[in-house]
Amino acid sequence: MRPPQLSIVAHDRPAAAHLYEMLSPHGHLHVMPTVMTPYGGAVALYLGDLAAFLGRSASARTHYEAALSSSQDMHAPAFSRRAREAIARLGPPTSPRSPLSLREAEVAELVGAGMTNREVAHRLFLSERTVENHVSNILHRVGLPNRAAVAAWVSRQHPA
């Protein structure tokens, strides 16, 4: 069992959040085999598991979709199947009640977690200006006055 799965099985949210932060810059990579270990799949698959465990469904979907594409490129059917099953467990891409795009929902979740625009930009590999635009769109579309209201809205959308 890999460390991301261990933190999930142990219900260790702080460890899962820490692993998510550590692995995020490497989401485009694969866990490559050595002489003694098998191919471990796309790192994005583990990021999806961690994001889902942490209640970040939009981020989880983004990671799982990246893992699916990457696993198909690597001709790894077991990992492709696992990514497809994880996407299916998340349900439809957007809630019919949500006025936000998938990317805006992802930004809203991170803003709701207390991240600054710079931190969100770094996490999602976007420019700060793009994040500012997404936050502005979120405020306008949902009719909220500020970032604190976004945090409250996100917590209502995804009750613990």
Beta strands, then each sheet from edge to edge (+ up, - down):
strand 1: 30-31
strand 2: 41-42
sheet 1: 1+ 2-
end
